[in-house]
Structure formats: C-alpha cells, structure tokens
Amino acid sequence: MKKLLPFLFLFTAGITATAQHTNQCGIIIPPNSLRSNFASVYEAGGYINNISNRINWQENFQVREQNGINNAYATIIRNQRYIVYDNNFLERLDHYAGTKWASISVLAHEMGHHYYNHMVSGSGSTQPKELEADFFSGYAMAKMGASLEEAKAAMSQIASPGGNASHPAKANRLDAIAKGWNNARGITNEPVTRNRVPDPQPQQRPSSASNDASWIHLSLYNNNNMTVYLSDDGRRFSQAPLKTNQPFVFKYEVYDYGWLRFGNSSNARTYKLFHGRDYAIVWNRRINNWTVIEIS
C-alpha cells in the first residue's frame, strides 16, 4: 500500500460570500480562489487503499485523475469500473471545509457506489443510492478514525440544502452519514436495514450492457495534450484539459447538452455536445484545423 504523504492545512475564520454553483452530483463547487497549501501531491489511491484495508474489501475499480471536471464520481467505462476525481477540486474542498477528511469522505462516498453495485444497473443517480453511498462514507470514516463531525465536514459545507429527483437534501445526507458512522462504532440501537455494510464482495465485472451511457466520452486524437473550453449555458466557459491517452468523461450540469470551444473567445469555433454520446477531436485536412465528430 502506498505510504500516505502528510498534509499542511490553512484554516480560515470565514469564507467570503460568493456565487455558488453546483455540479451534477448536487455538490456546491468551492470557489476557485480557495487553495489549500498541501505539502505534497494528493494521493487519492493511497486513501482508497487504506479505506479498503480497514473494511477488509478488495476494491473492484481503478482510480483515475482528471482535472477540470470539478467533481469526483463512480462510473463504468467500457466494461471497467472507475472512480474519477479532480485533484484541484478535492484540494479546494479540504480548504473550504477546513479539514483533510472532507476529500477523503467524498472518495469514500464514490467507493460506496461501487461497493453496493449502484453503477451496474445503469439507471443513474437516485436518492436511495446516494443515501447508501453516504452511509458507506460515514462507516468508512469511522473505520479510518475520523470523528463524526469530521465525517460530516464535506456534506455540511457543500451539499445542497434542498433535494431533487437524483440527490437527497443536506439534512438527509448528514443523517445517513451519521448512521454509517454510528454503525461502525457499534453505538447505534437502530435495527439493521439495507444500509448495513454487507460482507466483502468478490471482484465483479459488469456486462457490457451495464455501461452508464449518460456520460459524454470525449477522446483526443493528437500526439499532444490539448485544452478546450466547456460551458453549460453557452456564455461562461471553463478550461478542460484533454489527454491523448484517456477519454475525458463528463456531464453538463444544467441541461443534457452543452457547448465546447477550441478557444476562450466568442470567435472560437463552438460545438454542441449531447449527453450519452461519444465524441472525438480530430484533425480535418480539408479545413486545416481541429474539429469535433460524433463516434457511433
């Protein structure tokens, strides 16, 4: 198992009020101005290994870093399970919540989705699934030695107060985390429910039909990495770094479609992308420039 590297934190007395945006998982995105002064590179894989060891579970997924997505999520890509995370997002989250346990609990939440096989159904997020993953997060945090307040730190700061069809309200999520934490500590008197952490599961390989088809897969056919710009509303664009050796997997946050630009200006070529489709950036010799094509 990887040796975990130490962290150095900055604790702030307060957070300056700013416009809040949420990602597709119902999480308030910490402002870009917040930066945590880590003493080393964030090692998500090391924490995940540590959690797995504490609960005696052989994880059945791979971990992939993909900066620019402002999120961490569990998914299945071409018959392989993954946890994909944005390193910068997790570092800002730790600073925003004031504790290193914030990002660890988010990773544990995504582990819970794989632990309970939520991704195999291909039906997307639902409130019961999210509450089970929150329960798992609380359980894992207790096993890691976090206090109840530390286990709830991330959701206390960044969960949306109101729920929707796919994600529960903050109060319900905090309650699920507390139930998981109490269950791990053996101090709950509540009857065992479907939220109980089950026995360790064997490696499972889902069928090809179980891939989560709602995510956009954007591939780059180039010898060098490239930065493009993505937007939910066609007005505000954010950088998205693409790598030649892996697809950029994402969702837009407002509609089931959004926009991609090759430059950060209104004159740049702009393309409309839809959820559930695969796209590729290729060189078009006829126009002597890069273009976006849909892959069927």
N, C-alpha and C positions, 0 to 999 in steps of 0.2 A: 504494500500500500504506500502511496506517496506520503512523504513527510509534509505535514501542513506548515506553511510558512507563516510567520507572525504578521499581525496587522497593527497599524498605528492609526488611531481614530482622532477626529476632531469633533467635539461635541459643541453644539451651538445652543445658545439660550433661546432662540426663537427662529422661525422660518419666515422670511419676508413674504407677504401675500403676493400671489401671482396667479395668472390664469391657469386653470387646471385642465389637463387633457387626460383622457383615459385610453388605454389600449384595448384590444379586442377581448381581453380576459377580465375586463371590469376593474383594472388596476389604474390608479392615478399615477401618471408618469412624473417622477421627480423632476424639478426644473434642471435644465442643462447647466445652470450656474453653480449647482451644488457638486462639489468634487470632494471625494474622500482621499486623504493622504495615506494610501496604503504603502507599507514598506516593501511590498513585493507584488509580483503578478498574482492576480486572483486565481486560485486553483479549485475550480468547481469540481473537477473529477476527484480530487482528494477528499473533499467533504462528502461527496456521494458515496465513495468507498467506505468512509468512516461510518456513515449512517447505515449502510448495508451490513457492515460488520456488527454494529450494535443491535440490529434486529434479526441477525442471522438469516439474511436473504441474499441470494446470488442474483444480482440485478440482470435483467434481460434486455438491456438497451445500451446504446452508445451515447456519448456526450459530445456535443458539437458547439463550438463558439461561433457566433455570427453577430458581430456588432452592427448597430444601426437599426435593429428591429424594436428597441425599447420594450423588451419582453423576455420571458422565459416560458417555454411551452413544451409539452409532450406531444409527439406525433409519430406517425409511421410513414416512412418514405421508401417506396419501392421494396416493400416487404421487410424492412428493417426498422426496429424501434429506436427512437432518438429522444433525448432531451436537448433542446436547442436553447441557448441563452445568450444574452447580450451582456458582455463583461462590463461595459460602461454603465448600463442600466443598473446592474446589481451593485456596482460601487457607489453610484449616486443614491441608491436605495438605502444602503447602510448608513450613509451620512444623513440622509433625510430622517430615518428612524432613530438614529443615534446609537446603533448597536450593530455588531457584526452578525448577530443572529437573524437579522431581517432577511438578508440574501440567502442564508442557509435555509431558513424556513420556506422561502419561495422555491428553492430547488427541491426541498423535501415534498412540497405540495405537488410538484410535477412528477416526482418519483411515485407518489400515491396514485396518480392516474395510471401509470404502468402496473403498479402493484395490484390494483383492482381490475386491470384489463379494460379500462374505460375506452381505450383507443380502438380496440378490436371491433366494436360494434359499428364504428364509422358514422355514428349519429351526431357527433359533435358534442358541445358542452351542454349540460343540463344542471339544474340546481342540485339534485341528489348526487350527481357525480362530483360536483365541486365541493359539496359538504363532506363527502367521503375523503376527498383528497385533503381537505382542511383538517379532518380528524387525523389522518395519517401524519400530516405535518406536525400537529401537536404531539402525537405519540412519539414520533422520531426525535423531536426537540427535547422531550423529557429524557429519552434514552441517551441523548448527547450531553445532558447535564444542564440544559437551559432552564431558567426559571419560567413560570407561567407567563409573566409579563414579557420576558424576552421571546418566548414562543409566539406571543400575540403582537409583537412590535411592528412587524411589517403590515399586517392587516389593519392594525389600529391606525396606521398613518395613511395607507394608500388604498384601502378597499372603499368602493363607492358606497355611500350611505344607503341608497335605495337599490333594490334588486331589479332584475329583468328576467326575461324568459330563460336565459342561459346561466346567469350568475346570481347568487343569493345576496341579500342585503348584508351590510357590515356586521350588524348585531348577530345574525345567524351564523356568519362565518367565524366570528370570535367565539361563539358558544361551541361550535364544532371543534375548534382548536383546543378549547379548554377541556372538552370531554375526552379528546385523544390524550392530552397531557395527563389528566387525572387517571385515565385507564392504564397508562404506562406506569404511573406511580402506585397503582393499586389502592387509590384512596377514593374511588367512586363507588357509590352504592346503587348506581343505576343498573337496570337489567341489561344483559348483553343483547345488542342489536346487530343489524347488518353492518354497522360502523366498526364492529370489533375487528382489530387487525388479525387477519387469518394466519394460518400456518404458512411458513415459507413455501413459495411456489416454485416449480421447476421452470427451466427455460422454456419459453413458449414462442413459437414462430407463427404469426398470423398468416392467414391465407392472403393471396394477392388481392382478393376482392375486398379486404378489410381496410385498405389504404384510405386515409382521410382525404377525400377528393376535394374538399372545400378550400384547401390551401393553394396558393399560387406558387408554382415552381418556375423560377427564372434562372436559366442557365446562360453562361457566358462562353462563347466560342471565340477565344482570343488567347494569345500566348501570355498576355499581361493582365493583371487585375485592372478593374475599372470602377469608377464611381458614377452612379446615376442618381437621379432625384425622384422621390416618390411623394405623392400627395393624395389625401383623402377627398379634398374638395376642389382641386384644380387651381387653387390660389396659393396655398402655403406648401412649399416643397421641402423635404428633408433629405439629407445625404443617405445613400445606401451603398456601402462598399461591396462590390462583387468580386468573387474569387474564381479563378479559372478551373479549380479542381473540385468545386462543390456547388450545387444549386442554392440559390437564395430563396428560402421558403418563408412566405409571409402572408398576411391578410391585411386588407384595408380595414379601418376602424369605424367608418360611418356607413358606407354602402357596401354592396357585394361587388364593387368595382372601384377603380381609382385611376390615377394617371402616373405615367413615367416620362421623365425628361432626360435628355442627354446632357443638359447644361442647366445652370441655375439662373436662367434668364427667360423672359417671356418670349424671346425669339427662338429659343431652342426647340428642336423637334420634339413633339409630345405625342404619346401613345396612350390609349385607354386599355387597361387590363381588367379582366374579369376573374372573380373567384372560381376555383375549380378547373382552371385551365393551366396548361404548361406553355411557357414562352421561352424563346431563345434570342439572344442578341448575336447577330452575325454580321459579317462584312458583306455589303452589297456592292459588287463591282460595277453595276450599271449606274448607280448614283454616286459611287466612290465615297461611301460613308457607311456608318453603322446603322442598322435597322433592327426592329423587333418583329419576330414572326411567331405565329402560334404553332405549337407542335401537337399534332394529332396522334 
